[in-house]
């Protein structure tokens, strides 16, 4: 069609303005069609992911992962006894309380084998993982997830205010005072950044006004775990992807928050 119009312009049957107008109309029509195509693909992916999620939830319910014990010995040590993790076999090590244990060189696909059993997402392939000298499978899921906090490589936040994200999932969130929220955010050095955002702690995440970086989302997630008072912190690839300066800053924060806690870093 474009070639036909160009020929008409060459023979004087149309002006260049006609070509520009038609080109602009086609461009305006092309963008919505592309957007519609992308929306259909996202919708189909969401259906597939939802079906997989339902299958996984049914499997976990059938297997009955999780016991009834409540975690009382805190901070507790984490012990891996002859655990098969990905390509590694008979892996044994101890994460002592009030210290930071770092496991380096773990492939992305295998990091979940270290972290998922600690949250009753799945079991170790072989061997036993103990927390406080007790098999992690004997603890109740609620007790584990209340006392063991995870900082993943990519922290997902709610489409809500910063304050709501910090209080999400905490016990009796309405009773948490602002000074406690401020103290947790100051500990991870994100309080000043939040204060500079229009609306502060009431700013909605995901908008153009409040768009936190990957590092900022990790700091916010860590602040939430401090509010939750998690005694065991697990960093799943949350440091290696940062720049050298930011990595050093986050490591310094970890030293401060790891006091009286058990910290496991898997990179």
C-alpha positions as a Python dict, from the first residue, in 0.01 Angstrom:
ca = {
    (1, 'X'): (0, 0, 0),
    (2, 'X'): (284, 238, 85),
    (3, 'X'): (448, 169, -252),
    (4, 'X'): (118, 243, -431),
    (5, 'X'): (83, 579, -254),
    (6, 'X'): (446, 670, -330),
    (7, 'X'): (380, 599, -700),
    (8, 'X'): (73, 824, -688),
    (9, 'X'): (284, 1099, -528),
    (10, 'X'): (548, 1057, -802),
    (11, 'X'): (281, 1101, -1073),
    (12, 'X'): (126, 1399, -895),
    (13, 'X'): (-198, 1222, -809),
    (14, 'X'): (-138, 1269, -434),
    (15, 'X'): (69, 1503, -218),
    (16, 'X'): (331, 1411, 39),
    (17, 'X'): (86, 1525, 308),
    (18, 'X'): (-147, 1237, 213),
    (19, 'X'): (134, 988, 272),
    (20, 'X'): (218, 1143, 613),
    (21, 'X'): (-146, 1132, 722),
    (22, 'X'): (-192, 767, 622),
    (23, 'X'): (140, 671, 786),
    (24, 'X'): (33, 838, 1114),
    (25, 'X'): (-306, 662, 1108),
    (26, 'X'): (-140, 326, 1052),
    (27, 'X'): (109, 392, 1334),
    (28, 'X'): (-174, 481, 1575),
    (29, 'X'): (-355, 160, 1482),
    (30, 'X'): (-41, -55, 1509),
    (31, 'X'): (34, 30, 1876),
    (32, 'X'): (-306, -81, 2020),
    (33, 'X'): (-295, -404, 1817),
    (34, 'X'): (52, -483, 1956),
    (35, 'X'): (-71, -407, 2307),
    (36, 'X'): (-373, -634, 2259),
    (37, 'X'): (-150, -915, 2134),
    (38, 'X'): (78, -879, 2437),
    (39, 'X'): (-223, -880, 2673),
    (40, 'X'): (-351, -1205, 2524),
    (41, 'X'): (-8, -1367, 2570),
    (42, 'X'): (11, -1250, 2932),
    (43, 'X'): (-340, -1382, 2995),
    (44, 'X'): (-255, -1725, 2853),
    (45, 'X'): (66, -1740, 3060),
    (46, 'X'): (-133, -1648, 3372),
    (47, 'X'): (-378, -1933, 3306),
    (48, 'X'): (-93, -2184, 3271),
    (49, 'X'): (84, -2055, 3583),
    (50, 'X'): (-239, -2067, 3784),
    (51, 'X'): (-302, -2427, 3682),
    (52, 'X'): (53, -2519, 3786),
    (53, 'X'): (9, -2339, 4117),
    (54, 'X'): (-311, -2527, 4194),
    (55, 'X'): (-138, -2857, 4118),
    (56, 'X'): (148, -2767, 4354),
    (57, 'X'): (-90, -2659, 4632),
    (58, 'X'): (-286, -2984, 4603),
    (59, 'X'): (39, -3182, 4618),
    (60, 'X'): (157, -3002, 4931),
    (61, 'X'): (-179, -3054, 5097),
    (62, 'X'): (-167, -3424, 5015),
    (63, 'X'): (189, -3459, 5143),
    (64, 'X'): (110, -3265, 5459),
    (65, 'X'): (439, -3079, 5486),
    (66, 'X'): (487, -2934, 5831),
    (67, 'X'): (452, -3061, 6185),
    (68, 'X'): (305, -2910, 6501),
    (69, 'X'): (609, -2799, 6703),
    (70, 'X'): (657, -2430, 6777),
    (71, 'X'): (1004, -2284, 6744),
    (72, 'X'): (1118, -2165, 7087),
    (73, 'X'): (1500, -2180, 7089),
    (74, 'X'): (1599, -1850, 6928),
    (75, 'X'): (1830, -1759, 6774),
    (76, 'X'): (1870, -2118, 6658),
    (77, 'X'): (2144, -2291, 6465),
    (78, 'X'): (2081, -2436, 6119),
    (79, 'X'): (2239, -2772, 6049),
    (80, 'X'): (2258, -2952, 5714),
    (81, 'X'): (2329, -3324, 5760),
    (82, 'X'): (2427, -3520, 5446),
    (83, 'X'): (2179, -3317, 5243),
    (84, 'X'): (2156, -3371, 4866),
    (85, 'X'): (2124, -3030, 4702),
    (86, 'X'): (2113, -3022, 4323),
    (87, 'X'): (2440, -3168, 4196),
    (88, 'X'): (2595, -3175, 4545),
    (89, 'X'): (2572, -3493, 4753),
    (90, 'X'): (2621, -3547, 5126),
    (91, 'X'): (2653, -3176, 5199),
    (92, 'X'): (2701, -3103, 5569),
    (93, 'X'): (2760, -2769, 5741),
    (94, 'X'): (2646, -2569, 6042),
    (95, 'X'): (2515, -2210, 6062),
    (96, 'X'): (2584, -2100, 6418),
    (97, 'X'): (2363, -1847, 6599),
    (98, 'X'): (2475, -1481, 6611),
    (99, 'X'): (2697, -1536, 6304),
    (100, 'X'): (2671, -1501, 5927),
    (101, 'X'): (2735, -1812, 5715),
    (102, 'X'): (2804, -1753, 5345),
    (103, 'X'): (2770, -2025, 5077),
    (104, 'X'): (2926, -1910, 4747),
    (105, 'X'): (2917, -2047, 4393),
    (106, 'X'): (2566, -2193, 4405),
    (107, 'X'): (2393, -2193, 4062),
    (108, 'X'): (2067, -1999, 4038),
    (109, 'X'): (1870, -2317, 3974),
    (110, 'X'): (2001, -2481, 4294),
    (111, 'X'): (1970, -2197, 4545),
    (112, 'X'): (1609, -2290, 4615),
    (113, 'X'): (1725, -2627, 4751),
    (114, 'X'): (1889, -2438, 5039),
    (115, 'X'): (1597, -2207, 5115),
    (116, 'X'): (1270, -2385, 5032),
    (117, 'X'): (1293, -2658, 5301),
    (118, 'X'): (1329, -2385, 5564),
    (119, 'X'): (983, -2254, 5471),
    (120, 'X'): (806, -2588, 5416),
    (121, 'X'): (782, -2523, 5043),
    (122, 'X'): (937, -2863, 4975),
    (123, 'X'): (1168, -3119, 5135),
    (124, 'X'): (1539, -3180, 5083),
    (125, 'X'): (1618, -3445, 4820),
    (126, 'X'): (1801, -3648, 5084),
    (127, 'X'): (1942, -3597, 5431),
    (128, 'X'): (1808, -3384, 5715),
    (129, 'X'): (1796, -3010, 5775),
    (130, 'X'): (1771, -2918, 6142),
    (131, 'X'): (1686, -2589, 6309),
    (132, 'X'): (1772, -2573, 6677),
    (133, 'X'): (1863, -2943, 6670),
    (134, 'X'): (1515, -3048, 6548),
    (135, 'X'): (1420, -3170, 6202),
    (136, 'X'): (1272, -2871, 6022),
    (137, 'X'): (978, -3088, 5905),
    (138, 'X'): (856, -3120, 6265),
    (139, 'X'): (795, -2746, 6303),
    (140, 'X'): (462, -2594, 6211),
    (141, 'X'): (461, -2387, 5893),
    (142, 'X'): (339, -2076, 6074),
    (143, 'X'): (615, -2101, 6333),
    (144, 'X'): (886, -2137, 6069),
    (145, 'X'): (764, -1852, 5851),
    (146, 'X'): (727, -1628, 6153),
    (147, 'X'): (1083, -1684, 6272),
    (148, 'X'): (1269, -1745, 5945),
    (149, 'X'): (1282, -1450, 5706),
    (150, 'X'): (1379, -1464, 5337),
    (151, 'X'): (1536, -1189, 5124),
    (152, 'X'): (1516, -1314, 4762),
    (153, 'X'): (1709, -1183, 4464),
    (154, 'X'): (1404, -1001, 4330),
    (155, 'X'): (1168, -880, 4602),
    (156, 'X'): (806, -843, 4491),
    (157, 'X'): (602, -579, 4672),
    (158, 'X'): (228, -520, 4698),
    (159, 'X'): (58, -260, 4485),
    (160, 'X'): (-6, -58, 4799),
    (161, 'X'): (155, 203, 5021),
    (162, 'X'): (504, 160, 5162),
    (163, 'X'): (359, 135, 5513),
    (164, 'X'): (116, -140, 5408),
    (165, 'X'): (401, -337, 5249),
    (166, 'X'): (606, -311, 5568),
    (167, 'X'): (317, -436, 5782),
    (168, 'X'): (193, -706, 5545),
    (169, 'X'): (160, -1047, 5709),
    (170, 'X'): (275, -929, 6053),
    (171, 'X'): (94, -1029, 6370),
    (172, 'X'): (-146, -753, 6481),
    (173, 'X'): (-16, -495, 6228),
    (174, 'X'): (-246, -221, 6360),
    (175, 'X'): (-64, -221, 6693),
    (176, 'X'): (276, -149, 6532),
    (177, 'X'): (371, 210, 6607),
    (178, 'X'): (525, 451, 6361),
    (179, 'X'): (841, 481, 6568),
    (180, 'X'): (900, 106, 6532),
    (181, 'X'): (856, 133, 6154),
    (182, 'X'): (1093, 430, 6140),
    (183, 'X'): (1353, 247, 6351),
    (184, 'X'): (1345, -61, 6125),
    (185, 'X'): (1383, 151, 5811),
    (186, 'X'): (1663, 355, 5967),
    (187, 'X'): (1844, 31, 6054),
    (188, 'X'): (1850, -70, 5685),
    (189, 'X'): (1921, 290, 5571),
    (190, 'X'): (1608, 349, 5365),
    (191, 'X'): (1421, 587, 5597),
    (192, 'X'): (1573, 901, 5441),
    (193, 'X'): (1493, 776, 5090),
    (194, 'X'): (1129, 721, 5185),
    (195, 'X'): (1105, 1063, 5345),
    (196, 'X'): (1218, 1226, 5019),
    (197, 'X'): (934, 1059, 4827),
    (198, 'X'): (616, 1273, 4800),
    (199, 'X'): (378, 1118, 5049),
    (200, 'X'): (653, 942, 5243),
    (201, 'X'): (537, 615, 5397),
    (202, 'X'): (189, 667, 5250),
    (203, 'X'): (323, 680, 4892),
    (204, 'X'): (193, 402, 4669),
    (205, 'X'): (459, 167, 4533),
    (206, 'X'): (472, 115, 4158),
    (207, 'X'): (371, 467, 4058),
    (208, 'X'): (599, 714, 3880),
    (209, 'X'): (627, 906, 4207),
    (210, 'X'): (738, 599, 4406),
    (211, 'X'): (939, 354, 4198),
    (212, 'X'): (1192, 177, 4420),
    (213, 'X'): (1506, 21, 4276),
    (214, 'X'): (1589, -347, 4324),
    (215, 'X'): (1820, -251, 4609),
    (216, 'X'): (1548, -36, 4768),
    (217, 'X'): (1296, -323, 4753),
    (218, 'X'): (1545, -552, 4928),
    (219, 'X'): (1601, -297, 5203),
    (220, 'X'): (1225, -262, 5246),
    (221, 'X'): (1187, -641, 5269),
    (222, 'X'): (1464, -656, 5528),
    (223, 'X'): (1298, -378, 5730),
    (224, 'X'): (976, -582, 5732),
    (225, 'X'): (1165, -884, 5871),
    (226, 'X'): (1305, -664, 6147),
    (227, 'X'): (950, -557, 6233),
    (228, 'X'): (852, -923, 6234),
    (229, 'X'): (1153, -988, 6458),
    (230, 'X'): (1267, -1286, 6250),
    (231, 'X'): (1554, -1454, 6432),
    (232, 'X'): (1684, -1638, 6125),
    (233, 'X'): (1756, -1443, 5805),
    (234, 'X'): (1819, -1612, 5470),
    (235, 'X'): (1958, -1409, 5177),
    (236, 'X'): (1890, -1590, 4849),
    (237, 'X'): (2114, -1428, 4586),
    (238, 'X'): (2030, -1083, 4720),
    (239, 'X'): (2385, -942, 4721),
    (240, 'X'): (2585, -1058, 4418),
    (241, 'X'): (2370, -863, 4168),
    (242, 'X'): (2443, -529, 4336),
    (243, 'X'): (2721, -289, 4244),
    (244, 'X'): (3040, -295, 4449),
    (245, 'X'): (2953, 15, 4654),
    (246, 'X'): (2593, -92, 4724),
    (247, 'X'): (2708, -445, 4802),
    (248, 'X'): (2950, -316, 5065),
    (249, 'X'): (2675, -97, 5213),
    (250, 'X'): (2428, -389, 5232),
    (251, 'X'): (2694, -614, 5387),
    (252, 'X'): (2754, -349, 5655),
    (253, 'X'): (2380, -341, 5727),
    (254, 'X'): (2378, -721, 5752),
    (255, 'X'): (2648, -706, 6017),
    (256, 'X'): (2430, -476, 6225),
    (257, 'X'): (2103, -665, 6189),
    (258, 'X'): (2266, -1008, 6231),
    (259, 'X'): (2344, -930, 6595),
    (260, 'X'): (2157, -1191, 6804),
    (261, 'X'): (2040, -1358, 6480),
    (262, 'X'): (2137, -1652, 6260),
    (263, 'X'): (2214, -1540, 5904),
    (264, 'X'): (2256, -1765, 5598),
    (265, 'X'): (2371, -1609, 5270),
    (266, 'X'): (2349, -1823, 4953),
    (267, 'X'): (2514, -1668, 4646),
}
